[in-house]
Amino acid sequence: MTVAGGISLIPGIENQLFYLAPKITPIQKDEFSVAGGLLYINSTSGSDDGVGIFYGVTTFGSPKASFTFGLGWGFYGSKTADKPIILIGGEVSASNSIKLITENWFPPNSDVGIFSFGIRFIRENLSADFGLIYPAGSETTGFPFIPWLGLTYNFGTAKL
């Protein structure tokens, strides 16, 4: 079981976005795992109900390099989407304690995709991510990336 959380770092914006993401991995073999969880996102203003995704993912590979595929159903309040968001991600070890990571979301019936890339610093049960998020297909002005920080605590044994 892991619990992750993070916050956006958009300069000049008073209310940042934050997320919480508990995840359970009931199947974990040498080069294959299946997990499910929840991603909840809201503003630091606390004035919205927030949005989220219930998801399931499968990861193939080793601790040195892996590929993840998943499906998630978005929600807002008590409403849940009837079509899934597709997730494609991966990671590659740069050293025993650093990984290069990417996670990319493709909503149904949308021209917008959410791409991210970053670096993960790993310790025994705690990891920290710094990444950049790019909302492809949306109109942006200025710096096109959203900086992001995330922390994950693993209640099991981390795989480096």
DOMI-907899 format. One record per residue: x, y, z of N, C-alpha, C in turn; residue in one letter. Coordinates in steps of 0.2 Angstrom, whole numbers, plus 5000, padded with zeros to 4 digits. Layout:
<sites>
XYZXYZXYZA/...
</sites>
This chain:
<sites>
500449945000500050005000500450065000M/500350114996500650174996500150234997T/500450294999500050355000500450404997V/500250444992500550494989500250564989A/500550614989500250684989500750734986G/500450784983500950834980500550894979G/500950944977500651014976500951044969I/500551084966500851124960501251174963S/501751204958502151264960502151314954L/501551344953501451394948501551454951I/502151494949502351554951501751604950P/501651644955501151704955500451684956G/500351614957499651594958499551584965I/498951614968498851614975498651544977E/498151514973497851454975498151394970N/498551354973498851304970498451234970Q/498651194965498251124965498651074970L/498251034973498550984977498250914976F/498650864977498350794976498450744981Y/498050694982498150644987497950584983L/498350524984498350464980498550404984A/498050374987498150314990498150254985P/498550204985498550144980498650084984K/498350034982498449964984498749914979I/499249874980499449834975499449764977T/498849724976498749664978499149604974P/499349624968499749574965500449604963I/500949574966501649604964502149544963Q/502249524957502749474955503349504953K/503849464951504549494949504449544943D/504149534938504049584932503349594930E/502949594935502249604934501849624940F/501449684940501049704946500349724944S/499849724948499249754947499049794953V/498849854952498649894957498049934956A/497749964961497150004960497150064965G/496850114964496850174968496450224967G/496550284970496150344969496650404968L/496450444964496850514963496350564964L/496450604969495950664971496350724970Y/496050774967496350844965495950894967I/496150944971495751004973496251064973N/495951124974496351184975496451204982S/496951234984497151254991496651304994T/496251334989495651374992495151334996S/495051274994494551234997493851244995G/493751294990493051314988492751264984S/493051214980492751174976492751104979D/492351064976492250994978492850944976D/493250974971493750934969493550884963G/494050854960493950804955494450744956V/494250694953494750634954494650574949G/494950524950494950464946495050404950I/494550354949494650294952495050254946F/495550214948495950184942496250114944Y/496350084939496750014939497350014935G/497949994937498449994932498849924933V/499149914927499649854927500349874924T/500849854928501549874926501949804924T/502249814919502749764917503449784917F/503949744919504649764919504949744925G/505549774926505949764932506049834936S/506349834942506449894945506949944941P/507249914936507749954932507349994927K/506849964924506449994918505749964918A/505250004918504549974918504050014913S/503549984911503050014907502350004911F/501950054911501250054915500750064910T/500150034910499550044907499050044912F/498550094911497950094915497350124913G/496850114916496150144915495950174921L/495650234920495350274926494650304924G/494250304929493550334928493550404932W/493450454929493450524932492850534936G/492850574941492250594945492350664947F/491750694948491650764951491050754956Y/491150764962490550754967490350684967G/489650674965489450604965489350584958S/489550624953489550604946490150564944K/490150514940490650474938490650464930T/491150474927491250464920491050394917A/490750394911490550324909491050294904D/491550334902492150314898492750324902K/493250274901493850284905494350334901P/494850354906495450394904495950334903I/496350344898496950294897497550324900I/497950284903498550304906499150264903L/499650294901500250264898500850294902I/501250254905501850284909502450234909G/502950254912503550214912504050254917G/504550214918505150234922505750194920E/506350234921506950204919507450224925V/507850184928508350194933508950234930S/509050284933509650324932510250304936A/510050284942510550254947510150214952S/510450194958510150154963509550194967N/509650264966509150304970508750354966S/508850354959508550404955508250364949I/507650384947507250364941507050424937K/507050414931506750464926506050434925L/505450474926504850454925504350484920I/503850454918503350494914502650464915T/502150504915501450474916501050524911E/500650484907500250524902499550504902N/499150554902498350534902498050554896W/497550514893497250534887496450524889F/496150584890495450574891495050554885P/494450524886494050504880493750564877P/493650564870493250614866493550684868N/494250684868494550754869495150754865S/495350814863495950834859496550854864D/496350854870496850874875497150804879V/497850804879498150754883498550784888G/498750744893499150774899499750734899I/500350764898500950734897501350754903F/501750714906502250734912502850694911S/503350724914504050694914504350724920F/504850684923505150704929505650664932G/505850674938506350634941506150614948I/506250554950506050524956506650514960R/506750534967507250524971506950474976F/507350414977507050354981507450344987I/507150334992507450304998507050245000R/507150215006506850145007506150145007E/505850195011505050195011504750265008N/505250305006504950375004505250394998L/504850424993505150444987504850514986S/505250554982505050624981505150634973A/504650664970504650674963504650754962D/505050774957504950834954504850824946F/504250854944504150844937503850904934G/503750904927503350954923502750924920L/502250954920501650934917501450974911I/501350944905501150984899500450964897Y/499951014897499351004894499251004886P/499450954883499550954875498850964872A/498751004867498151024864497751074867G/497951104873497651164876498051224874S/497651284874497951344873498351374879E/498951384879499351404884499751464882T/499851514887500251564885500851564891T/501451594889501951594893502351524894G/502651514900502951444901502451394900F/502551344896501951294894501951234899P/502351234904502451174909502151194916F/501851154919501651164926502151124930I/502551154935503051124939502651084944P/502851024947502550984951502950954956W/502850944963503150914968502750854971L/502950804972502550744975503050704980G/502650684985502950634990502550574990L/502950514991502550454991502850414997T/502450385002502650345007502450275006Y/502850225005502750155004502750115011N/502150085012502050055018502349985018F/502649965012502949895011503649915010G/504049875006504749885005504849914998T/505149964997505250004991505749964987A/505549954980505949924975506449974971K/507049974972507450024969507749994962L/
</sites>
